[in-house]
Every structure is written in C-alpha cells, then in structure tokens.
C-alpha cells in the first residue's frame, strides 16, 4: 500500500487516472483531483449532476459525463471548465453510464437513448452523432436502449453494444455503420485481436469475428445468470455471474 485517504465525499464515479492525478466523481456533482503520488487534493470542481462513469484524462483535459447527459471538459491542472456539451436523455435509464472513450483527440460518448456521439476533445464540438438503435416501445421500460458500459476501438473501428437489441461496428472517423448483430447487452464488449466477446442480457455468451460480426460460437446454457462483461485470459474467455460463479 502506498497511501490511503479518508474523505467525507460520497464517490459515485472513478477513479480516472493519468500520470500525475487521480480523478473522482461524486453523487452531488463534484469532480475532485488528487495527487497520484501522495493523495493530496489538488482541486474540486462543480458539474451539473451525479458522476457515474470514471472521468477520462487526455492532452491536459479531463472529460466528465454526468447523469443528466451533459459532458464537461475541464482543465486537468486547475479544474477550470473549458467546454460543455448537452444531450437530452430519457426519463428512465439503466443505473450506470457508459465509460468515456478518448482516442486521438476525439471523445466517444454512449447515451441512454441508444446513440453514440463523437466530440472534439479540445472544444467539445460534435464530430458526428449516430443512432445505434431507436428507443421505441409503448412503455418507458420497453424503450430502454442504453449503450453498453464499455465501447472498444480497434484500428479504425468503434464497436458498441446496446441494451435494446444491437452490437454494431462503426467507422470511428465518421460514425458510418459497418455491420450490426441483433444481440442485446448492457455490459459492453471485449476484443482480443479478431475475437469479439459479448454477454447478452438473456445469459447467452457470444464470440464474434470483430471484422464482420459473423458468429464464431455461442454458449446458451447460462440463461438468466446475469453474466458480467467477458474477459480474455490466454486461450479462454471468462465471465462471472450474479451468484458469484
């Protein structure tokens, strides 16, 4: 153990890390930066609402997604607000926000309405927006379409899942749809070379070819076990379930 810090904060998102700082989000809409080497508090910034996903740091900025759909760009050294992007979200959503993904100056944000937005890191302007699946249905429950917690970029492809009914691959630079598969997952995807693993919400475990979405294999003996997102370990794919197996 290097250090331990006892605070009065109610943390709800994080930690987000870079070489110098640790970033935590709180239930009352604060983002707090701590010194990575010793735990000293460096700054404390107010955002609009609860922070569930870990803040993401790149190129001197910290990007924060709030539960109300707003995304903030903060200065990593001072916590000063540099930009804000606002996106309307549904009244009913799954508990938990998609992890932010930052790559080559672009921030990829998955939303509860089944859309993915790409923002410029330096000013928060929209590069592209793509609807993965439309939140259709007679009730709020039927319209749940949250983007899965983990998105992945491989080469120039952005691979995303949705709770409603789709795993898709998009061109990261334009949002153009490359392929899709009718699989529902709130936990997100995991990639190892050309292999794409995803746990479906009904308990099926899929292995796909990430280049075209074709099925490599499917395990359907784990129905309703509440599978975690898969992890690759050597030649194996590992999942946990809600009973601790």
CORQUI-V996357 format. One record per run of one state. SS is the DSSP state (~ for helix, > for strand, _ for the rest). FROM is the first residue (numbers start at 0). LEN is the number of residues. If there is no record, write none. Layout:
[[SS & FROM & LEN] [SS & FROM & LEN]]
This chain:
[[_ & 0 & 10] [> & 10 & 7] [_ & 17 & 3] [> & 20 & 6] [_ & 26 & 3] [> & 29 & 6] [_ & 35 & 5] [> & 40 & 6] [_ & 46 & 4] [> & 50 & 1] [_ & 51 & 4] [> & 55 & 3] [_ & 58 & 2] [> & 60 & 6] [_ & 66 & 4] [> & 70 & 5] [_ & 75 & 5] [> & 80 & 5] [_ & 85 & 15] [> & 100 & 3] [_ & 103 & 2] [> & 105 & 5] [_ & 110 & 4] [> & 114 & 6] [_ & 120 & 5] [> & 125 & 6] [_ & 131 & 15] [> & 146 & 1] [_ & 147 & 2] [> & 149 & 1] [_ & 150 & 1] [> & 151 & 3] [_ & 154 & 2] [> & 156 & 6] [_ & 162 & 4] [> & 166 & 5] [_ & 171 & 5] [> & 176 & 5] [_ & 181 & 2] [> & 183 & 1] [_ & 184 & 3] [> & 187 & 5] [_ & 192 & 2] [> & 194 & 5] [_ & 199 & 5] [> & 204 & 5] [_ & 209 & 5] [> & 214 & 5] [_ & 219 & 11] [> & 230 & 3] [_ & 233 & 2] [> & 235 & 3] [_ & 238 & 7]]
